[in-house]
Amino acid sequence: MDGFWQDFTARPADGPPYRDRYSVAVGGRMLDLPIRPLPQPESAVASLLANQASFTVIDRLTESMAALAQRFQPDVVVGLPTLGLTFAPGIARALGQPNYVPLGYSRKFWYRDDLSVPIRSITSPDAEKHLFVDPLILSRLTGRRVLVVDDVASTGRSLKAAAELLALCDVSVVGAVVAMRQGAHDPAKDPFPIAHVFATPRFTRRADGWWPEG
């Protein structure tokens, strides 16, 4: 799978059944994503790993995400770990902001327990982590209009954890921007408006390959 996330192609997207990849449109070009089986062997998702992508792909996605971010008119961009931090600096820069605020999973000795929330992800469902904000940079957040940036919105757990943590920081979360919206979702259940560059389904295995659910 070394060729994934490295460049765009001009060829049209394939239709189901899918073998090992699913193609999405980004700015009129196609990007191939590997299909990865979940622990439930008959289910799978399309995968985007931003820290393994080429600069060409990251730059194009960041540009698209920054364009979506404009409508939220945020005062500050907050990046979610780990892969949301790949996009957040470029989006903040494109919006003309002097910096961004990174959240983290790694607890520093000066962090406070009352400024953390538990979190689980679809790719590591058995590992509970905590999402932290550095108390030394609370001044960048308090009373500001905040835009949350992540790589993927799937189950919504990461964004809901971010909403819970940022509520402790006395901020107004105006929305979120992600590169990929993964699987079926109900916007009414989102903690705030979520904009995405492209969407991918979840997949079910059949005898002839992978088919989108629903």
Kinemage of the C-alpha trace (Angstrom):
@kinemage 1
@onewidth
@group {chain A} dominant
@subgroup {mainchain}
@vectorlist {calphas} color= white
{ca met a 1} P 0.000 0.000 0.000
{ca asp a 2} L 3.014 2.299 -0.404
{ca gly a 3} L 1.327 4.191 -3.239
{ca phe a 4} L -1.656 5.425 -1.242
{ca trp a 5} L -2.030 9.104 -0.269
{ca gln a 6} L 0.920 10.142 -2.449
{ca asp a 7} L -0.706 11.773 -5.476
{ca phe a 8} L -3.948 12.481 -7.290
{ca thr a 9} L -5.129 10.936 -10.538
{ca ala a 10} L -7.417 12.104 -13.336
{ca arg a 11} L -9.126 8.742 -13.905
{ca pro a 12} L -12.807 8.343 -13.013
{ca ala a 13} L -13.752 6.621 -9.783
{ca asp a 14} L -14.393 2.884 -9.866
{ca gly a 15} L -17.778 1.490 -8.888
{ca pro a 16} L -18.597 -1.380 -6.523
{ca pro a 17} L -17.603 -4.000 -5.780
{ca tyr a 18} L -14.336 -2.577 -4.459
{ca arg a 19} L -11.207 -4.674 -4.008
{ca asp a 20} L -8.607 -2.822 -1.978
{ca arg a 21} L -9.312 0.876 -2.561
{ca tyr a 22} L -11.979 3.567 -2.709
{ca ser a 23} L -11.493 6.784 -4.698
{ca val a 24} L -12.704 10.233 -3.676
{ca ala a 25} L -12.737 13.574 -5.502
{ca val a 26} L -10.645 16.464 -4.181
{ca gly a 27} L -10.632 19.617 -6.258
{ca gly a 28} L -11.525 17.790 -9.459
{ca arg a 29} L -8.873 15.075 -9.030
{ca met a 30} L -9.173 11.601 -7.557
{ca leu a 31} L -7.424 10.317 -4.443
{ca asp a 32} L -7.182 6.579 -3.740
{ca leu a 33} L -7.788 5.449 -0.157
{ca pro a 34} L -7.024 1.908 1.039
{ca ile a 35} L -9.956 -0.124 2.362
{ca arg a 36} L -9.056 -1.505 5.777
{ca pro a 37} L -11.045 -4.279 7.497
{ca leu a 38} L -12.244 -3.510 11.011
{ca pro a 39} L -11.986 -5.957 13.927
{ca gln a 40} L -15.397 -7.152 12.780
{ca pro a 41} L -14.079 -9.069 9.721
{ca glu a 42} L -17.052 -8.381 7.449
{ca ser a 43} L -16.826 -4.592 7.905
{ca ala a 44} L -14.278 -2.087 6.654
{ca val a 45} L -13.570 1.619 6.253
{ca ala a 46} L -11.591 3.728 3.804
{ca ser a 47} L -8.428 5.002 5.459
{ca leu a 48} L -6.635 8.350 5.404
{ca leu a 49} L -3.376 8.595 7.346
{ca ala a 50} L -2.269 12.193 7.008
{ca asn a 51} L 1.153 11.631 8.571
{ca gln a 52} L 1.955 9.132 5.796
{ca ala a 53} L 0.676 11.325 2.947
{ca ser a 54} L 2.795 13.339 0.534
{ca phe a 55} L 3.121 17.094 0.879
{ca thr a 56} L 1.199 17.397 -2.397
{ca val a 57} L -1.813 15.641 -0.894
{ca ile a 58} L -1.595 17.420 2.465
{ca asp a 59} L -1.303 20.832 0.816
{ca arg a 60} L -4.332 20.213 -1.413
{ca leu a 61} L -6.444 18.953 1.487
{ca thr a 62} L -5.341 21.829 3.730
{ca glu a 63} L -6.281 24.335 1.030
{ca ser a 64} L -9.727 22.745 0.655
{ca met a 65} L -10.264 22.633 4.422
{ca ala a 66} L -9.208 26.276 4.808
{ca ala a 67} L -11.764 27.286 2.180
{ca leu a 68} L -14.476 25.486 4.167
{ca ala a 69} L -13.263 27.116 7.382
{ca gln a 70} L -13.845 30.623 6.068
{ca arg a 71} L -17.603 30.485 6.682
{ca phe a 72} L -17.140 29.849 10.408
{ca gln a 73} L -15.133 33.071 10.912
{ca pro a 74} L -13.182 31.668 13.872
{ca asp a 75} L -10.876 33.638 16.136
{ca val a 76} L -8.655 30.628 16.773
{ca val a 77} L -8.062 27.157 15.308
{ca val a 78} L -7.813 24.163 17.658
{ca gly a 79} L -6.123 21.027 16.328
{ca leu a 80} L -7.029 17.562 17.599
{ca pro a 81} L -4.348 14.911 18.084
{ca thr a 82} L -2.883 13.161 16.454
{ca leu a 83} L -3.560 13.628 12.768
{ca gly a 84} L -5.643 16.777 13.040
{ca leu a 85} L -2.385 18.493 13.955
{ca thr a 86} L -1.175 17.837 10.405
{ca phe a 87} L -3.811 20.231 9.032
{ca ala a 88} L -4.450 22.761 11.810
{ca pro a 89} L -1.291 24.925 11.386
{ca gly a 90} L -1.823 25.390 7.646
{ca ile a 91} L -5.507 26.216 8.096
{ca ala a 92} L -4.741 28.766 10.824
{ca arg a 93} L -2.084 30.344 8.611
{ca ala a 94} L -4.480 30.485 5.633
{ca leu a 95} L -7.041 32.257 7.853
{ca gly a 96} L -4.458 34.882 8.758
{ca gln a 97} L -4.064 33.786 12.358
{ca pro a 98} L -0.704 34.053 14.160
{ca asn a 99} L -0.866 30.612 15.796
{ca tyr a 100} L -3.135 27.696 16.621
{ca val a 101} L -3.929 25.690 19.745
{ca pro a 102} L -2.938 21.996 19.779
{ca leu a 103} L -4.724 19.622 22.124
{ca gly a 104} L -2.828 16.523 23.222
{ca tyr a 105} L -2.969 12.967 24.535
{ca ser a 106} L 0.391 13.111 26.331
{ca arg a 107} L 0.054 14.337 29.906
{ca lys a 108} L 2.727 16.845 30.906
{ca phe a 109} L 3.459 17.276 34.596
{ca trp a 110} L 1.971 20.786 34.646
{ca tyr a 111} L -1.364 19.694 33.110
{ca arg a 112} L -4.504 19.668 35.251
{ca asp a 113} L -6.970 16.805 35.584
{ca asp a 114} L -9.885 19.246 35.546
{ca leu a 115} L -8.804 20.286 32.040
{ca ser a 116} L -8.984 16.797 30.527
{ca val a 117} L -11.651 14.396 29.259
{ca pro a 118} L -11.545 10.668 28.373
{ca ile a 119} L -11.675 9.609 24.729
{ca arg a 120} L -11.734 6.442 22.586
{ca ser a 121} L -11.370 6.083 18.818
{ca ile a 122} L -12.661 3.643 16.190
{ca thr a 123} L -9.106 2.525 15.357
{ca ser a 124} L -8.156 1.825 18.984
{ca pro a 125} L -11.481 1.029 20.692
{ca asp a 126} L -9.941 -0.753 23.688
{ca ala a 127} L -7.484 2.001 24.607
{ca glu a 128} L -8.973 4.843 26.626
{ca lys a 129} L -6.913 8.004 26.439
{ca his a 130} L -7.396 11.479 27.834
{ca leu a 131} L -7.589 14.667 25.814
{ca phe a 132} L -5.722 17.569 27.433
{ca val a 133} L -5.371 21.296 26.938
{ca asp a 134} L -2.260 23.021 28.223
{ca pro a 135} L -3.379 25.427 30.994
{ca leu a 136} L -0.563 27.802 29.982
{ca ile a 137} L -2.348 28.604 26.701
{ca leu a 138} L -5.884 28.997 28.032
{ca ser a 139} L -5.600 32.718 27.348
{ca arg a 140} L -5.628 31.960 23.618
{ca leu a 141} L -9.021 30.272 24.023
{ca thr a 142} L -11.099 31.936 26.718
{ca gly a 143} L -13.964 33.935 25.264
{ca arg a 144} L -12.913 33.208 21.661
{ca arg a 145} L -14.752 31.718 18.662
{ca val a 146} L -13.062 28.359 18.140
{ca leu a 147} L -12.850 26.144 15.046
{ca val a 148} L -11.890 22.506 15.668
{ca val a 149} L -9.753 20.733 13.052
{ca asp a 150} L -9.331 16.965 12.722
{ca asp a 151} L -8.410 14.560 9.952
{ca val a 152} L -11.513 12.321 10.087
{ca ala a 153} L -14.958 12.414 11.666
{ca ser a 154} L -16.273 8.872 12.080
{ca thr a 155} L -18.061 7.900 15.274
{ca gly a 156} L -17.924 11.509 16.457
{ca arg a 157} L -16.235 10.551 19.725
{ca ser a 158} L -13.194 12.757 19.190
{ca leu a 159} L -15.240 15.822 18.303
{ca lys a 160} L -17.633 15.262 21.206
{ca ala a 161} L -14.658 14.953 23.561
{ca ala a 162} L -13.268 18.185 22.122
{ca ala a 163} L -16.629 19.890 22.697
{ca glu a 164} L -16.649 18.685 26.298
{ca leu a 165} L -13.075 19.814 26.935
{ca leu a 166} L -13.504 23.201 25.287
{ca ala a 167} L -16.656 23.813 27.315
{ca leu a 168} L -14.346 23.758 30.346
{ca cys a 169} L -12.321 26.550 28.735
{ca asp a 170} L -15.190 29.048 28.371
{ca val a 171} L -15.111 29.174 24.577
{ca ser a 172} L -17.697 29.186 21.814
{ca val a 173} L -17.102 26.328 19.352
{ca val a 174} L -18.454 27.599 16.041
{ca gly a 175} L -17.786 24.413 14.084
{ca ala a 176} L -15.295 21.833 12.872
{ca val a 177} L -13.536 21.082 9.603
{ca val a 178} L -12.272 17.613 8.709
{ca ala a 179} L -10.715 16.133 5.606
{ca met a 180} L -12.953 13.039 5.605
{ca arg a 181} L -16.422 12.302 6.942
{ca gln a 182} L -16.497 8.525 7.407
{ca gly a 183} L -19.649 6.398 7.426
{ca ala a 184} L -23.288 7.356 7.870
{ca his a 185} L -23.999 10.302 10.130
{ca asp a 186} L -26.888 12.343 11.441
{ca pro a 187} L -26.003 16.062 11.503
{ca ala a 188} L -28.589 16.575 14.243
{ca lys a 189} L -26.377 14.523 16.577
{ca asp a 190} L -23.199 16.508 15.863
{ca pro a 191} L -21.970 18.646 18.779
{ca phe a 192} L -21.503 21.555 16.335
{ca pro a 193} L -21.584 22.011 12.519
{ca ile a 194} L -18.982 19.836 10.778
{ca ala a 195} L -17.690 20.610 7.275
{ca his a 196} L -15.769 18.003 5.282
{ca val a 197} L -13.799 17.859 2.043
{ca phe a 198} L -15.058 14.389 1.078
{ca ala a 199} L -17.164 11.592 2.532
{ca thr a 200} L -16.647 7.829 2.507
{ca pro a 201} L -19.042 5.004 3.425
{ca arg a 202} L -18.441 2.027 5.637
{ca phe a 203} L -18.199 -1.229 3.715
{ca thr a 204} L -19.614 -4.733 4.005
{ca arg a 205} L -17.840 -7.758 2.551
{ca arg a 206} L -19.681 -9.838 -0.031
{ca ala a 207} L -18.460 -12.759 -2.123
{ca asp a 208} L -17.329 -10.426 -4.949
{ca gly a 209} L -15.702 -7.704 -2.833
{ca trp a 210} L -16.514 -4.705 -0.644
{ca trp a 211} L -19.851 -2.893 -0.965
{ca pro a 212} L -20.936 0.378 0.654
{ca glu a 213} L -23.341 -0.101 3.544
{ca gly a 214} L -26.861 1.235 3.242
